[in-house]
């Protein structure tokens, strides 16, 4: 049996706002195996990023607070570690690449100093060792003339090159898990493809596990082995990537896939649009959070929130309706 590197159980995170408490993550559970790539998809505001930031204890408090759950990394709960223990896990054993590298990199510090810092902190390297390792890493992610580029500042790099720098920094301590939070969103499609191919190559070479957070199902199809679909702070469907794309079962997943253009379609079919807006959860839902936008909604959907249940080997869905047969759970 392949070891579970990360096992998150019943995670809940709240945010206090002037309008009330937002229930951003509501009992999320998932696992990550060694060397596996898990894609987490959903609309903005569904809880994807907050889930992973909660696991690494990067939620600003206040206003955020992790109120329940556990995040077991190699059997140890990240949520119960003291500040010194979690600091050595972050950046060392688990690294994160954020959406906008320009806001993640220090604009008044050159790239060489920023890359050397985690190497000296986590691996106890000297300045010379850290410089040599930084040159090696920049070359690994495809930045030419790496030795000369160390003295440059973030604004002297293009958007794609800055993201490559962030990936190099994330990989500097040979992490066991790389969390990529929409790392290609701010890039054009050509650079997006280059970054995805780069991460896939590095994953295969280094054997690390990846959690790829995105709203782009095309990217997920290209990089992930397993996919979790989130909505309203819940995981509402989880399956192998081929199973999810070939046999989606939740109405929300069907809507997401139906909104994608199909280049092989012989007829010009109108793309599907999910009506309405994602919920703002000032209360933990007692009914299915997708009910107001769902075309399959039943009376039970308004009264009970379904649990994530298996419908096939490795395929779990939280829905009262079997969208494949049209039958409704009693």
DOBANU-208637 format. One record per residue (C-alpha): residue number from 0; x, y, z. Coordinates in Angstrom, 1 decimal. Last residue first. Example, Ala and Ser with C-alpha at 12.3 -4.5 7.8 and 13.67 -1.06 7.14 Angstrom:
REM residues 2
+-----+--------+--------+--------+
: seq :     xx :     yy :     zz :
+-----+--------+--------+--------+
:   1 :   13.7 :   -1.1 :    7.1 :
:   0 :   12.3 :   -4.5 :    7.8 :
+-----+--------+--------+--------+
***
This chain:
REM residues 330
+-----+--------+--------+--------+
: seq :     xx :     yy :     zz :
+-----+--------+--------+--------+
: 329 :  -34.8 :    8.6 :   -0.4 :
: 328 :  -32.0 :    9.2 :   -2.9 :
: 327 :  -33.2 :   10.4 :   -6.3 :
: 326 :  -32.8 :    8.5 :   -9.6 :
: 325 :  -31.8 :   10.4 :  -12.8 :
: 324 :  -29.6 :    7.4 :  -13.9 :
: 323 :  -26.3 :    9.2 :  -14.4 :
: 322 :  -27.2 :   12.3 :  -12.3 :
: 321 :  -27.8 :   10.1 :   -9.3 :
: 320 :  -29.4 :   12.7 :   -7.1 :
: 319 :  -28.8 :   13.3 :   -3.3 :
: 318 :  -25.3 :   14.6 :   -4.0 :
: 317 :  -21.9 :   14.4 :   -2.3 :
: 316 :  -19.8 :   12.3 :   -4.6 :
: 315 :  -17.0 :    9.8 :   -4.2 :
: 314 :  -15.0 :    7.9 :   -6.9 :
: 313 :  -12.1 :    5.7 :   -5.9 :
: 312 :  -14.1 :    2.5 :   -6.7 :
: 311 :  -17.5 :    3.7 :   -7.8 :
: 310 :  -20.4 :    5.7 :   -6.2 :
: 309 :  -18.6 :    6.3 :   -2.9 :
: 308 :  -20.2 :    8.9 :   -0.5 :
: 307 :  -19.4 :   12.5 :    0.4 :
: 306 :  -22.2 :   13.5 :    2.7 :
: 305 :  -25.4 :   15.2 :    1.5 :
: 304 :  -26.6 :   18.4 :    3.1 :
: 303 :  -30.2 :   18.0 :    4.1 :
: 302 :  -33.4 :   20.2 :    3.9 :
: 301 :  -33.2 :   22.0 :    0.5 :
: 300 :  -31.6 :   19.0 :   -1.2 :
: 299 :  -34.4 :   16.8 :    0.1 :
: 298 :  -36.9 :   18.8 :   -1.8 :
: 297 :  -35.1 :   18.1 :   -5.1 :
: 296 :  -32.5 :   20.1 :   -7.1 :
: 295 :  -31.4 :   18.7 :  -10.5 :
: 294 :  -31.0 :   22.1 :  -12.2 :
: 293 :  -28.8 :   23.3 :   -9.3 :
: 292 :  -28.0 :   27.0 :   -8.6 :
: 291 :  -30.0 :   27.5 :   -5.4 :
: 290 :  -29.2 :   23.9 :   -4.3 :
: 289 :  -25.3 :   24.2 :   -4.5 :
: 288 :  -24.9 :   24.7 :   -0.8 :
: 287 :  -26.8 :   21.4 :   -0.1 :
: 286 :  -28.8 :   22.0 :    3.1 :
: 285 :  -27.7 :   22.6 :    6.6 :
: 284 :  -25.1 :   25.1 :    5.4 :
: 283 :  -22.7 :   26.5 :    8.0 :
: 282 :  -23.8 :   30.1 :    8.5 :
: 281 :  -22.3 :   33.3 :    7.1 :
: 280 :  -21.5 :   31.3 :    4.0 :
: 279 :  -21.3 :   33.6 :    1.0 :
: 278 :  -22.6 :   31.3 :   -1.7 :
: 277 :  -21.3 :   31.1 :   -5.2 :
: 276 :  -23.2 :   33.2 :   -7.8 :
: 275 :  -26.2 :   32.5 :  -10.0 :
: 274 :  -26.6 :   30.5 :  -13.2 :
: 273 :  -24.0 :   27.9 :  -14.3 :
: 272 :  -23.4 :   28.4 :  -18.0 :
: 271 :  -23.3 :   25.6 :  -20.6 :
: 270 :  -21.6 :   26.4 :  -23.9 :
: 269 :  -23.8 :   26.6 :  -27.0 :
: 268 :  -23.1 :   23.7 :  -29.4 :
: 267 :  -21.5 :   24.5 :  -32.8 :
: 266 :  -21.8 :   21.0 :  -34.2 :
: 265 :  -18.9 :   18.6 :  -35.0 :
: 264 :  -17.5 :   18.8 :  -31.5 :
: 263 :  -13.7 :   18.0 :  -31.5 :
: 262 :  -12.7 :   21.4 :  -30.2 :
: 261 :  -14.9 :   21.1 :  -27.1 :
: 260 :  -15.3 :   24.4 :  -25.3 :
: 259 :  -15.5 :   24.1 :  -21.5 :
: 258 :  -18.7 :   25.2 :  -19.7 :
: 257 :  -20.1 :   21.7 :  -19.7 :
: 256 :  -17.1 :   20.5 :  -17.6 :
: 255 :  -17.9 :   23.0 :  -14.9 :
: 254 :  -21.6 :   22.3 :  -15.1 :
: 253 :  -21.1 :   18.6 :  -14.9 :
: 252 :  -18.9 :   19.1 :  -11.9 :
: 251 :  -21.6 :   21.2 :  -10.3 :
: 250 :  -24.3 :   18.6 :  -11.0 :
: 249 :  -22.2 :   15.9 :   -9.3 :
: 248 :  -21.6 :   12.7 :  -11.3 :
: 247 :  -18.7 :   13.2 :  -13.7 :
: 246 :  -17.9 :   10.1 :  -15.7 :
: 245 :  -15.3 :   10.7 :  -18.3 :
: 244 :  -13.7 :   13.8 :  -16.8 :
: 243 :  -13.9 :   12.5 :  -13.3 :
: 242 :  -12.9 :    9.0 :  -14.1 :
: 241 :   -9.9 :   10.1 :  -16.1 :
: 240 :   -8.8 :   12.4 :  -13.3 :
: 239 :   -9.3 :    9.7 :  -10.6 :
: 238 :  -12.1 :   10.8 :   -8.4 :
: 237 :  -13.4 :   13.3 :   -5.8 :
: 236 :  -16.7 :   15.2 :   -5.8 :
: 235 :  -18.4 :   17.7 :   -3.4 :
: 234 :  -15.4 :   18.7 :   -1.3 :
: 233 :  -16.9 :   21.4 :    0.9 :
: 232 :  -16.3 :   25.1 :    1.6 :
: 231 :  -19.1 :   26.3 :   -0.7 :
: 230 :  -17.9 :   24.2 :   -3.6 :
: 229 :  -14.8 :   22.1 :   -4.1 :
: 228 :  -13.9 :   19.5 :   -6.7 :
: 227 :  -11.1 :   17.0 :   -5.8 :
: 226 :   -9.1 :   15.6 :   -8.6 :
: 225 :   -6.7 :   12.6 :   -8.9 :
: 224 :   -3.7 :   12.0 :  -11.3 :
: 223 :   -3.2 :   15.7 :  -12.0 :
: 222 :   -1.1 :   17.5 :  -14.7 :
: 221 :   -2.8 :   17.8 :  -18.0 :
: 220 :   -6.4 :   17.3 :  -17.0 :
: 219 :   -5.8 :   19.8 :  -14.1 :
: 218 :   -4.5 :   22.4 :  -16.6 :
: 217 :   -7.7 :   22.1 :  -18.7 :
: 216 :   -9.9 :   22.2 :  -15.7 :
: 215 :   -8.7 :   25.7 :  -14.9 :
: 214 :  -10.1 :   26.8 :  -11.5 :
: 213 :   -6.8 :   26.0 :   -9.9 :
: 212 :   -5.0 :   24.5 :   -6.9 :
: 211 :   -2.3 :   21.9 :   -7.7 :
: 210 :   -1.3 :   19.7 :   -4.7 :
: 209 :    2.0 :   18.0 :   -5.6 :
: 208 :    3.9 :   15.0 :   -4.4 :
: 207 :    7.7 :   14.8 :   -4.9 :
: 206 :    9.6 :   12.2 :   -6.9 :
: 205 :   12.4 :   14.6 :   -7.8 :
: 204 :   12.8 :   13.8 :  -11.5 :
: 203 :    9.1 :   13.0 :  -12.1 :
: 202 :    7.9 :   16.0 :  -10.2 :
: 201 :   10.6 :   18.2 :  -11.9 :
: 200 :    9.3 :   17.2 :  -15.3 :
: 199 :    5.7 :   17.8 :  -14.4 :
: 198 :    6.5 :   21.2 :  -12.9 :
: 197 :    8.4 :   22.3 :  -16.1 :
: 196 :    5.6 :   21.0 :  -18.3 :
: 195 :    3.0 :   23.0 :  -16.3 :
: 194 :    5.3 :   26.1 :  -16.4 :
: 193 :    5.8 :   25.9 :  -20.2 :
: 192 :    2.1 :   25.4 :  -20.8 :
: 191 :    1.3 :   28.5 :  -18.7 :
: 190 :    3.9 :   30.5 :  -20.6 :
: 189 :    2.1 :   29.7 :  -23.9 :
: 188 :   -1.3 :   30.4 :  -22.3 :
: 187 :   -0.4 :   33.8 :  -21.0 :
: 186 :    0.5 :   34.1 :  -17.3 :
: 185 :   -1.5 :   35.5 :  -14.3 :
: 184 :   -3.3 :   32.2 :  -13.6 :
: 183 :   -0.3 :   29.9 :  -14.0 :
: 182 :    0.6 :   29.4 :  -10.3 :
: 181 :   -3.0 :   28.9 :   -9.2 :
: 180 :   -1.8 :   27.8 :   -5.7 :
: 179 :    0.9 :   25.3 :   -6.2 :
: 178 :    1.5 :   23.2 :   -3.1 :
: 177 :    4.8 :   21.1 :   -3.4 :
: 176 :    5.1 :   18.2 :   -1.0 :
: 175 :    8.2 :   16.1 :   -0.2 :
: 174 :   10.3 :   19.2 :   -0.3 :
: 173 :   13.9 :   19.2 :   -1.8 :
: 172 :   15.1 :   22.3 :    0.1 :
: 171 :   15.4 :   24.5 :   -3.0 :
: 170 :   12.2 :   23.3 :   -4.6 :
: 169 :   10.0 :   26.2 :   -3.5 :
: 168 :   12.8 :   28.7 :   -4.4 :
: 167 :   13.1 :   27.2 :   -7.9 :
: 166 :    9.3 :   27.4 :   -8.3 :
: 165 :    9.3 :   31.0 :   -7.2 :
: 164 :   12.1 :   31.8 :   -9.6 :
: 163 :   10.1 :   30.1 :  -12.4 :
: 162 :    7.2 :   32.3 :  -11.5 :
: 161 :    9.4 :   35.3 :  -11.8 :
: 160 :   10.6 :   34.1 :  -15.2 :
: 159 :    7.0 :   33.8 :  -16.5 :
: 158 :    6.1 :   37.3 :  -15.3 :
: 157 :    9.3 :   38.8 :  -16.8 :
: 156 :   12.3 :   39.4 :  -14.6 :
: 155 :   13.9 :   42.8 :  -13.9 :
: 154 :   11.1 :   43.7 :  -11.5 :
: 153 :   12.1 :   40.9 :   -9.2 :
: 152 :   15.7 :   42.3 :   -8.6 :
: 151 :   18.8 :   41.1 :  -10.4 :
: 150 :   22.0 :   40.0 :   -8.5 :
: 149 :   21.1 :   36.3 :   -9.0 :
: 148 :   20.7 :   36.8 :  -12.8 :
: 147 :   24.5 :   36.7 :  -13.5 :
: 146 :   24.9 :   33.2 :  -12.1 :
: 145 :   21.8 :   32.0 :  -13.8 :
: 144 :   22.8 :   32.9 :  -17.3 :
: 143 :   19.7 :   31.3 :  -18.7 :
: 142 :   16.6 :   30.5 :  -16.5 :
: 141 :   15.2 :   27.1 :  -17.3 :
: 140 :   13.9 :   25.7 :  -14.0 :
: 139 :   17.0 :   23.6 :  -13.4 :
: 138 :   19.3 :   26.5 :  -14.3 :
: 137 :   17.7 :   28.6 :  -11.6 :
: 136 :   18.2 :   25.7 :   -9.2 :
: 135 :   21.9 :   25.2 :   -9.9 :
: 134 :   22.6 :   28.9 :   -9.6 :
: 133 :   20.8 :   28.9 :   -6.2 :
: 132 :   22.8 :   25.8 :   -5.1 :
: 131 :   26.0 :   27.7 :   -5.9 :
: 130 :   24.8 :   30.8 :   -4.0 :
: 129 :   23.7 :   28.7 :   -1.0 :
: 128 :   27.0 :   26.9 :   -0.8 :
: 127 :   28.9 :   30.3 :   -0.9 :
: 126 :   26.6 :   31.8 :    1.8 :
: 125 :   27.1 :   28.8 :    4.0 :
: 124 :   24.4 :   26.1 :    4.1 :
: 123 :   22.4 :   25.2 :    7.2 :
: 122 :   19.8 :   23.2 :    5.3 :
: 121 :   16.6 :   24.9 :    6.6 :
: 120 :   17.8 :   28.4 :    7.3 :
: 119 :   20.7 :   28.8 :    5.0 :
: 118 :   18.8 :   27.3 :    2.1 :
: 117 :   15.7 :   29.2 :    2.9 :
: 116 :   17.6 :   32.5 :    2.8 :
: 115 :   19.8 :   31.9 :   -0.2 :
: 114 :   16.9 :   32.2 :   -2.7 :
: 113 :   15.9 :   35.6 :   -1.4 :
: 112 :   19.5 :   36.8 :   -1.3 :
: 111 :   20.2 :   35.7 :   -4.9 :
: 110 :   16.9 :   37.2 :   -6.2 :
: 109 :   17.8 :   40.7 :   -5.1 :
: 108 :   16.0 :   42.4 :   -2.2 :
: 107 :   13.9 :   45.5 :   -2.6 :
: 106 :   10.9 :   44.0 :   -4.4 :
: 105 :   10.6 :   41.0 :   -1.9 :
: 104 :    9.0 :   38.2 :   -3.9 :
: 103 :    5.4 :   37.0 :   -3.0 :
: 102 :    3.6 :   40.0 :   -4.4 :
: 101 :    5.4 :   39.8 :   -7.8 :
: 100 :    5.1 :   36.0 :   -7.8 :
:  99 :    1.3 :   36.2 :   -8.2 :
:  98 :   -0.5 :   32.9 :   -7.7 :
:  97 :    1.6 :   31.4 :   -4.9 :
:  96 :    4.1 :   28.5 :   -4.9 :
:  95 :    4.1 :   26.6 :   -1.6 :
:  94 :    6.7 :   24.3 :    0.0 :
:  93 :    6.3 :   21.3 :    2.4 :
:  92 :    9.4 :   19.6 :    3.8 :
:  91 :   11.6 :   22.7 :    4.1 :
:  90 :    9.6 :   25.7 :    3.1 :
:  89 :    7.1 :   25.1 :    5.8 :
:  88 :    8.1 :   22.1 :    7.9 :
:  87 :   10.8 :   24.0 :    9.8 :
:  86 :    8.5 :   26.8 :   10.6 :
:  85 :    5.8 :   24.3 :   11.8 :
:  84 :    8.2 :   23.0 :   14.5 :
:  83 :    9.3 :   26.4 :   15.7 :
:  82 :    5.7 :   27.7 :   15.9 :
:  81 :    4.5 :   24.7 :   17.9 :
:  80 :    2.9 :   21.8 :   16.1 :
:  79 :   -0.8 :   21.0 :   16.8 :
:  78 :   -2.2 :   22.0 :   13.4 :
:  77 :    0.6 :   20.2 :   11.6 :
:  76 :   -0.6 :   16.9 :   13.1 :
:  75 :    2.2 :   14.3 :   12.9 :
:  74 :    1.6 :   11.0 :   11.0 :
:  73 :    3.8 :   11.7 :    8.0 :
:  72 :    1.9 :   15.0 :    7.7 :
:  71 :   -1.5 :   14.7 :    9.5 :
:  70 :   -3.7 :   17.8 :    9.1 :
:  69 :   -6.4 :   17.8 :   11.8 :
:  68 :   -9.9 :   19.1 :   12.2 :
:  67 :  -11.7 :   21.9 :   13.9 :
:  66 :  -11.8 :   25.7 :   14.6 :
:  65 :   -9.0 :   27.0 :   12.4 :
:  64 :   -9.3 :   30.8 :   12.9 :
:  63 :   -9.2 :   33.7 :   10.5 :
:  62 :   -9.7 :   37.4 :   11.4 :
:  61 :   -7.4 :   37.4 :   13.4 :
:  60 :   -5.4 :   35.3 :   12.9 :
:  59 :   -4.0 :   35.4 :    9.4 :
:  58 :   -4.2 :   31.8 :    7.9 :
:  57 :   -0.7 :   30.5 :    7.2 :
:  56 :   -1.1 :   27.5 :    9.5 :
:  55 :    0.3 :   25.2 :    6.8 :
:  54 :   -2.9 :   23.1 :    6.7 :
:  53 :   -5.0 :   26.3 :    6.9 :
:  52 :   -3.2 :   27.8 :    3.9 :
:  51 :   -4.2 :   24.6 :    2.0 :
:  50 :   -7.9 :   24.8 :    2.9 :
:  49 :   -7.9 :   28.6 :    2.5 :
:  48 :   -6.6 :   28.2 :   -1.1 :
:  47 :   -9.4 :   25.9 :   -2.2 :
:  46 :  -12.3 :   27.4 :   -0.1 :
:  45 :  -15.0 :   27.9 :   -2.8 :
:  44 :  -14.2 :   31.7 :   -3.1 :
:  43 :  -13.1 :   31.6 :   -6.7 :
:  42 :  -14.8 :   28.7 :   -8.5 :
:  41 :  -13.6 :   25.1 :   -8.1 :
:  40 :  -10.7 :   22.8 :   -8.5 :
:  39 :   -8.2 :   20.9 :   -6.3 :
:  38 :   -5.8 :   18.8 :   -8.4 :
:  37 :   -3.9 :   16.0 :   -6.6 :
:  36 :   -0.5 :   14.9 :   -8.0 :
:  35 :    0.9 :   11.8 :   -6.4 :
:  34 :    4.6 :   11.1 :   -5.6 :
:  33 :    3.8 :    9.9 :   -2.0 :
:  32 :    0.0 :    9.8 :   -1.5 :
:  31 :   -2.2 :   12.8 :   -0.6 :
:  30 :   -5.3 :   12.6 :    1.5 :
:  29 :   -8.7 :   14.4 :    1.7 :
:  28 :  -11.2 :   15.6 :    4.3 :
:  27 :  -12.9 :   19.1 :    4.4 :
:  26 :  -15.3 :   19.7 :    7.3 :
:  25 :  -16.6 :   23.1 :    6.3 :
:  24 :  -14.0 :   25.6 :    5.0 :
:  23 :  -14.9 :   29.3 :    4.6 :
:  22 :  -17.6 :   29.5 :    7.3 :
:  21 :  -17.8 :   33.3 :    7.3 :
:  20 :  -18.6 :   34.8 :   10.7 :
:  19 :  -20.7 :   38.0 :   10.6 :
:  18 :  -21.1 :   41.2 :    8.6 :
:  17 :  -18.1 :   43.0 :   10.2 :
:  16 :  -16.0 :   39.9 :    9.4 :
:  15 :  -14.7 :   37.0 :   11.5 :
:  14 :  -13.2 :   34.2 :    9.3 :
:  13 :  -13.8 :   30.5 :    9.9 :
:  12 :  -11.8 :   27.4 :    9.1 :
:  11 :  -13.0 :   23.8 :    9.4 :
:  10 :  -10.9 :   20.7 :    8.6 :
:   9 :  -12.7 :   17.3 :    9.0 :
:   8 :   -9.6 :   15.2 :    8.3 :
:   7 :   -6.5 :   16.0 :    6.2 :
:   6 :   -4.1 :   13.1 :    5.6 :
:   5 :   -0.7 :   14.0 :    4.0 :
:   4 :    2.0 :   11.6 :    3.0 :
:   3 :   -0.3 :    8.6 :    2.7 :
:   2 :    1.9 :    5.6 :    2.1 :
:   1 :    1.3 :    3.4 :   -0.9 :
:   0 :    0.0 :    0.0 :    0.0 :
+-----+--------+--------+--------+
***
